[in-house]
Amino acid sequence: MRRRSLFIAFLAGVILAFALGTHADELLRSFSAAEGGRLRIALDYGQVDVVPVEGQELRIEARARGVGASGVHFDAHPDGPDVLLAASAEPWVAWLRSQPRVRVQAFVPAGWSVDEIRPQRAARDALADDRR
């Protein structure tokens, strides 16, 4: 009887951990795009799709799905004429056997360049250097 209770408690814990860990983080942002700007992308890991578009608007769609997605956080903000998109994972995410799926789609106006920086720490260092 005790084994059965322990098994049920263990199973309930696994189900609860999975349900909490699969919560998705999402970022949907748009920015007006001045001519000649640059999108700087700093991700710990994940897939980036850059889609060239007509017009003067930069649109970013970023999503984290799967186990550990609740530990992934997105941020996008203007940095002078550029836009910086950063995604970082909490330290515990690295310990998971199955990493969350991180996907970024950037709809970038013609005339803009895109710089992808990995890992996140390198991006923070580059930003600190730019601001000095």
LUMGU-886473 format. One record per residue (C-alpha): residue number from 1; chain; z, y negated, x negated. Coordinates in Angstrom, 1 decimal. Example, Ala and Ser with C-alpha at 12.3 -4.5 7.8 and 13.67 -1.06 7.14 Angstrom:
2
[pt 1, "A", [7.8, 4.5, -12.3]]
[pt 2, "A", [7.1, 1.1, -13.7]]
***
This chain:
132
[pt 1, "A", [0.0, 0.0, 0.0]]
[pt 2, "A", [0.9, -2.4, -2.8]]
[pt 3, "A", [-2.5, -1.8, -4.5]]
[pt 4, "A", [-4.3, -2.6, -1.3]]
[pt 5, "A", [-2.4, -5.9, -0.9]]
[pt 6, "A", [-3.2, -6.8, -4.6]]
[pt 7, "A", [-6.8, -5.9, -4.1]]
[pt 8, "A", [-7.1, -8.0, -0.9]]
[pt 9, "A", [-5.3, -11.0, -2.6]]
[pt 10, "A", [-7.7, -10.6, -5.6]]
[pt 11, "A", [-10.8, -10.5, -3.4]]
[pt 12, "A", [-9.6, -13.5, -1.4]]
[pt 13, "A", [-9.1, -15.4, -4.6]]
[pt 14, "A", [-12.6, -14.5, -5.9]]
[pt 15, "A", [-14.2, -15.6, -2.6]]
[pt 16, "A", [-12.2, -18.9, -2.6]]
[pt 17, "A", [-13.1, -19.6, -6.2]]
[pt 18, "A", [-16.8, -18.9, -5.6]]
[pt 19, "A", [-16.8, -21.1, -2.5]]
[pt 20, "A", [-15.2, -24.0, -4.3]]
[pt 21, "A", [-17.3, -23.6, -7.5]]
[pt 22, "A", [-20.6, -23.6, -5.7]]
[pt 23, "A", [-20.2, -27.1, -4.2]]
[pt 24, "A", [-23.3, -29.0, -5.2]]
[pt 25, "A", [-23.3, -32.4, -6.8]]
[pt 26, "A", [-26.2, -34.6, -6.0]]
[pt 27, "A", [-27.5, -38.0, -7.0]]
[pt 28, "A", [-30.3, -39.9, -5.1]]
[pt 29, "A", [-30.9, -43.4, -6.5]]
[pt 30, "A", [-33.7, -45.9, -6.6]]
[pt 31, "A", [-34.1, -48.9, -8.9]]
[pt 32, "A", [-36.6, -51.7, -9.0]]
[pt 33, "A", [-38.7, -51.2, -12.1]]
[pt 34, "A", [-39.8, -54.1, -14.3]]
[pt 35, "A", [-43.0, -53.5, -16.4]]
[pt 36, "A", [-42.4, -51.7, -19.7]]
[pt 37, "A", [-39.0, -50.3, -18.9]]
[pt 38, "A", [-37.6, -47.0, -20.1]]
[pt 39, "A", [-35.7, -44.2, -18.4]]
[pt 40, "A", [-33.1, -42.7, -20.7]]
[pt 41, "A", [-31.9, -39.2, -19.7]]
[pt 42, "A", [-28.8, -37.7, -21.2]]
[pt 43, "A", [-28.1, -34.2, -19.9]]
[pt 44, "A", [-25.7, -31.5, -21.2]]
[pt 45, "A", [-28.3, -29.0, -20.0]]
[pt 46, "A", [-30.8, -28.5, -17.2]]
[pt 47, "A", [-34.4, -29.0, -16.2]]
[pt 48, "A", [-36.1, -32.4, -16.0]]
[pt 49, "A", [-39.4, -33.0, -14.2]]
[pt 50, "A", [-41.0, -36.4, -14.7]]
[pt 51, "A", [-43.5, -37.4, -12.0]]
[pt 52, "A", [-45.7, -40.5, -12.7]]
[pt 53, "A", [-46.0, -42.7, -9.6]]
[pt 54, "A", [-47.7, -46.0, -8.6]]
[pt 55, "A", [-45.6, -48.9, -7.6]]
[pt 56, "A", [-42.6, -50.8, -9.0]]
[pt 57, "A", [-39.7, -48.4, -8.1]]
[pt 58, "A", [-38.0, -45.8, -10.2]]
[pt 59, "A", [-36.5, -42.9, -8.1]]
[pt 60, "A", [-34.2, -40.3, -9.4]]
[pt 61, "A", [-33.2, -37.1, -7.6]]
[pt 62, "A", [-30.6, -35.0, -9.5]]
[pt 63, "A", [-28.9, -31.8, -8.2]]
[pt 64, "A", [-26.5, -29.2, -9.4]]
[pt 65, "A", [-26.3, -25.9, -7.6]]
[pt 66, "A", [-24.5, -22.6, -8.0]]
[pt 67, "A", [-21.3, -21.5, -9.6]]
[pt 68, "A", [-19.7, -24.4, -11.5]]
[pt 69, "A", [-21.8, -27.1, -9.8]]
[pt 70, "A", [-18.6, -28.8, -8.8]]
[pt 71, "A", [-18.0, -29.5, -12.5]]
[pt 72, "A", [-21.3, -31.3, -13.0]]
[pt 73, "A", [-21.3, -35.1, -12.5]]
[pt 74, "A", [-24.3, -37.5, -12.4]]
[pt 75, "A", [-24.4, -41.2, -13.0]]
[pt 76, "A", [-27.4, -43.6, -13.0]]
[pt 77, "A", [-27.2, -47.3, -13.7]]
[pt 78, "A", [-29.3, -50.1, -15.1]]
[pt 79, "A", [-28.9, -50.9, -18.8]]
[pt 80, "A", [-30.8, -54.1, -19.4]]
[pt 81, "A", [-34.5, -53.5, -18.6]]
[pt 82, "A", [-33.9, -49.7, -18.8]]
[pt 83, "A", [-32.1, -47.2, -16.6]]
[pt 84, "A", [-29.7, -44.6, -18.0]]
[pt 85, "A", [-29.2, -41.3, -16.2]]
[pt 86, "A", [-26.4, -39.2, -17.5]]
[pt 87, "A", [-25.2, -35.8, -16.4]]
[pt 88, "A", [-22.1, -34.2, -17.9]]
[pt 89, "A", [-20.3, -31.0, -17.2]]
[pt 90, "A", [-16.5, -30.6, -17.3]]
[pt 91, "A", [-15.4, -28.4, -20.3]]
[pt 92, "A", [-14.5, -25.4, -18.1]]
[pt 93, "A", [-18.2, -25.0, -17.0]]
[pt 94, "A", [-19.1, -23.9, -20.5]]
[pt 95, "A", [-16.8, -20.9, -20.1]]
[pt 96, "A", [-18.7, -19.6, -17.1]]
[pt 97, "A", [-20.9, -16.6, -17.6]]
[pt 98, "A", [-23.4, -18.0, -15.1]]
[pt 99, "A", [-24.1, -21.7, -15.6]]
[pt 100, "A", [-24.9, -24.0, -12.7]]
[pt 101, "A", [-28.6, -24.9, -12.1]]
[pt 102, "A", [-29.2, -28.5, -12.9]]
[pt 103, "A", [-32.5, -30.1, -11.9]]
[pt 104, "A", [-33.6, -33.7, -12.2]]
[pt 105, "A", [-36.8, -35.1, -10.7]]
[pt 106, "A", [-37.6, -38.6, -12.0]]
[pt 107, "A", [-40.4, -40.5, -10.2]]
[pt 108, "A", [-41.4, -43.0, -12.9]]
[pt 109, "A", [-43.8, -45.9, -12.5]]
[pt 110, "A", [-46.8, -46.2, -14.8]]
[pt 111, "A", [-46.0, -48.2, -17.9]]
[pt 112, "A", [-42.5, -46.8, -18.2]]
[pt 113, "A", [-41.5, -44.5, -21.0]]
[pt 114, "A", [-38.9, -41.6, -20.7]]
[pt 115, "A", [-36.5, -40.6, -23.5]]
[pt 116, "A", [-34.6, -37.4, -23.1]]
[pt 117, "A", [-31.4, -37.1, -25.2]]
[pt 118, "A", [-29.4, -33.9, -25.6]]
[pt 119, "A", [-26.5, -33.2, -25.9]]
[pt 120, "A", [-24.6, -35.8, -23.8]]
[pt 121, "A", [-22.3, -36.8, -26.7]]
[pt 122, "A", [-25.4, -37.9, -28.7]]
[pt 123, "A", [-26.4, -40.1, -25.7]]
[pt 124, "A", [-23.0, -41.7, -25.6]]
[pt 125, "A", [-23.3, -42.4, -29.4]]
[pt 126, "A", [-26.8, -43.8, -29.0]]
[pt 127, "A", [-25.6, -46.2, -26.2]]
[pt 128, "A", [-22.7, -47.3, -28.3]]
[pt 129, "A", [-25.1, -48.1, -31.2]]
[pt 130, "A", [-27.4, -50.0, -28.8]]
[pt 131, "A", [-24.5, -52.2, -27.6]]
[pt 132, "A", [-23.4, -53.2, -31.1]]
***
